[in-house]
């Protein structure tokens, strides 16, 4: 298993391209076959397949072939490394603001 920073670098590289981000957004709704995924993009199928390869190499998607049909799925937890890293970048001021927000909610609830 690659280390945390290798995973993070791979996911960030994969998501740096707008086509690949659009594919991830589409797959977040449901798995899809390659031809359906490629439909909205004005590029040759081999070029589109290169985008899928980058996402698969980064561990963001998986694919399965049944006969002549390849189905692509967003890998569960694939973006967790990104979420973890972003959480680590939060500043102490943001954490204090979160605590203040919780305090205000609790105070308001007690008054009602």
MODELLER restraints for C-alpha pairs under 7 A, 6 or more apart:
rsr = mdl.restraints
at = mdl.atoms
rsr.add(forms.Gaussian(group=physical.xy_distance, feature=features.Distance(at['CA:8:A'], at['CA:81:A']), mean=5.89, stdev=0.5))
rsr.add(forms.Gaussian(group=physical.xy_distance, feature=features.Distance(at['CA:8:A'], at['CA:82:A']), mean=6.16, stdev=0.5))
rsr.add(forms.Gaussian(group=physical.xy_distance, feature=features.Distance(at['CA:10:A'], at['CA:58:A']), mean=4.91, stdev=0.5))
rsr.add(forms.Gaussian(group=physical.xy_distance, feature=features.Distance(at['CA:11:A'], at['CA:58:A']), mean=5.52, stdev=0.5))
rsr.add(forms.Gaussian(group=physical.xy_distance, feature=features.Distance(at['CA:11:A'], at['CA:60:A']), mean=6.94, stdev=0.5))
rsr.add(forms.Gaussian(group=physical.xy_distance, feature=features.Distance(at['CA:14:A'], at['CA:20:A']), mean=6.73, stdev=0.5))
rsr.add(forms.Gaussian(group=physical.xy_distance, feature=features.Distance(at['CA:14:A'], at['CA:54:A']), mean=5.98, stdev=0.5))
rsr.add(forms.Gaussian(group=physical.xy_distance, feature=features.Distance(at['CA:14:A'], at['CA:55:A']), mean=5.57, stdev=0.5))
rsr.add(forms.Gaussian(group=physical.xy_distance, feature=features.Distance(at['CA:14:A'], at['CA:58:A']), mean=6.55, stdev=0.5))
rsr.add(forms.Gaussian(group=physical.xy_distance, feature=features.Distance(at['CA:15:A'], at['CA:21:A']), mean=5.36, stdev=0.5))
rsr.add(forms.Gaussian(group=physical.xy_distance, feature=features.Distance(at['CA:20:A'], at['CA:51:A']), mean=6.18, stdev=0.5))
rsr.add(forms.Gaussian(group=physical.xy_distance, feature=features.Distance(at['CA:23:A'], at['CA:37:A']), mean=6.84, stdev=0.5))
rsr.add(forms.Gaussian(group=physical.xy_distance, feature=features.Distance(at['CA:24:A'], at['CA:74:A']), mean=6.84, stdev=0.5))
rsr.add(forms.Gaussian(group=physical.xy_distance, feature=features.Distance(at['CA:27:A'], at['CA:73:A']), mean=6.22, stdev=0.5))
rsr.add(forms.Gaussian(group=physical.xy_distance, feature=features.Distance(at['CA:27:A'], at['CA:74:A']), mean=5.59, stdev=0.5))
rsr.add(forms.Gaussian(group=physical.xy_distance, feature=features.Distance(at['CA:28:A'], at['CA:74:A']), mean=6.41, stdev=0.5))
rsr.add(forms.Gaussian(group=physical.xy_distance, feature=features.Distance(at['CA:31:A'], at['CA:71:A']), mean=6.74, stdev=0.5))
rsr.add(forms.Gaussian(group=physical.xy_distance, feature=features.Distance(at['CA:31:A'], at['CA:72:A']), mean=5.62, stdev=0.5))
rsr.add(forms.Gaussian(group=physical.xy_distance, feature=features.Distance(at['CA:31:A'], at['CA:73:A']), mean=4.56, stdev=0.5))
rsr.add(forms.Gaussian(group=physical.xy_distance, feature=features.Distance(at['CA:31:A'], at['CA:74:A']), mean=6.96, stdev=0.5))
rsr.add(forms.Gaussian(group=physical.xy_distance, feature=features.Distance(at['CA:32:A'], at['CA:71:A']), mean=5.50, stdev=0.5))
rsr.add(forms.Gaussian(group=physical.xy_distance, feature=features.Distance(at['CA:32:A'], at['CA:72:A']), mean=5.46, stdev=0.5))
rsr.add(forms.Gaussian(group=physical.xy_distance, feature=features.Distance(at['CA:32:A'], at['CA:73:A']), mean=6.82, stdev=0.5))
rsr.add(forms.Gaussian(group=physical.xy_distance, feature=features.Distance(at['CA:33:A'], at['CA:69:A']), mean=6.78, stdev=0.5))
rsr.add(forms.Gaussian(group=physical.xy_distance, feature=features.Distance(at['CA:33:A'], at['CA:70:A']), mean=5.60, stdev=0.5))
rsr.add(forms.Gaussian(group=physical.xy_distance, feature=features.Distance(at['CA:33:A'], at['CA:71:A']), mean=4.21, stdev=0.5))
rsr.add(forms.Gaussian(group=physical.xy_distance, feature=features.Distance(at['CA:33:A'], at['CA:72:A']), mean=5.90, stdev=0.5))
rsr.add(forms.Gaussian(group=physical.xy_distance, feature=features.Distance(at['CA:34:A'], at['CA:70:A']), mean=5.99, stdev=0.5))
rsr.add(forms.Gaussian(group=physical.xy_distance, feature=features.Distance(at['CA:34:A'], at['CA:71:A']), mean=6.23, stdev=0.5))
rsr.add(forms.Gaussian(group=physical.xy_distance, feature=features.Distance(at['CA:34:A'], at['CA:72:A']), mean=6.67, stdev=0.5))
rsr.add(forms.Gaussian(group=physical.xy_distance, feature=features.Distance(at['CA:38:A'], at['CA:48:A']), mean=6.49, stdev=0.5))
rsr.add(forms.Gaussian(group=physical.xy_distance, feature=features.Distance(at['CA:55:A'], at['CA:61:A']), mean=5.82, stdev=0.5))
rsr.add(forms.Gaussian(group=physical.xy_distance, feature=features.Distance(at['CA:56:A'], at['CA:62:A']), mean=5.86, stdev=0.5))
rsr.add(forms.Gaussian(group=physical.xy_distance, feature=features.Distance(at['CA:59:A'], at['CA:78:A']), mean=6.37, stdev=0.5))
rsr.add(forms.Gaussian(group=physical.xy_distance, feature=features.Distance(at['CA:60:A'], at['CA:74:A']), mean=6.17, stdev=0.5))
rsr.add(forms.Gaussian(group=physical.xy_distance, feature=features.Distance(at['CA:60:A'], at['CA:75:A']), mean=5.58, stdev=0.5))
rsr.add(forms.Gaussian(group=physical.xy_distance, feature=features.Distance(at['CA:60:A'], at['CA:78:A']), mean=4.93, stdev=0.5))
rsr.add(forms.Gaussian(group=physical.xy_distance, feature=features.Distance(at['CA:61:A'], at['CA:72:A']), mean=6.75, stdev=0.5))
rsr.add(forms.Gaussian(group=physical.xy_distance, feature=features.Distance(at['CA:61:A'], at['CA:73:A']), mean=5.52, stdev=0.5))
rsr.add(forms.Gaussian(group=physical.xy_distance, feature=features.Distance(at['CA:61:A'], at['CA:74:A']), mean=4.43, stdev=0.5))
rsr.add(forms.Gaussian(group=physical.xy_distance, feature=features.Distance(at['CA:61:A'], at['CA:75:A']), mean=4.83, stdev=0.5))
rsr.add(forms.Gaussian(group=physical.xy_distance, feature=features.Distance(at['CA:62:A'], at['CA:72:A']), mean=5.78, stdev=0.5))
rsr.add(forms.Gaussian(group=physical.xy_distance, feature=features.Distance(at['CA:62:A'], at['CA:73:A']), mean=5.33, stdev=0.5))
rsr.add(forms.Gaussian(group=physical.xy_distance, feature=features.Distance(at['CA:62:A'], at['CA:74:A']), mean=6.41, stdev=0.5))
rsr.add(forms.Gaussian(group=physical.xy_distance, feature=features.Distance(at['CA:62:A'], at['CA:75:A']), mean=5.94, stdev=0.5))
rsr.add(forms.Gaussian(group=physical.xy_distance, feature=features.Distance(at['CA:63:A'], at['CA:70:A']), mean=6.48, stdev=0.5))
rsr.add(forms.Gaussian(group=physical.xy_distance, feature=features.Distance(at['CA:63:A'], at['CA:71:A']), mean=5.46, stdev=0.5))
rsr.add(forms.Gaussian(group=physical.xy_distance, feature=features.Distance(at['CA:63:A'], at['CA:72:A']), mean=4.30, stdev=0.5))
rsr.add(forms.Gaussian(group=physical.xy_distance, feature=features.Distance(at['CA:63:A'], at['CA:73:A']), mean=6.10, stdev=0.5))
rsr.add(forms.Gaussian(group=physical.xy_distance, feature=features.Distance(at['CA:64:A'], at['CA:70:A']), mean=5.49, stdev=0.5))
rsr.add(forms.Gaussian(group=physical.xy_distance, feature=features.Distance(at['CA:64:A'], at['CA:71:A']), mean=5.34, stdev=0.5))
rsr.add(forms.Gaussian(group=physical.xy_distance, feature=features.Distance(at['CA:64:A'], at['CA:72:A']), mean=6.62, stdev=0.5))
rsr.add(forms.Gaussian(group=physical.xy_distance, feature=features.Distance(at['CA:65:A'], at['CA:71:A']), mean=6.31, stdev=0.5))
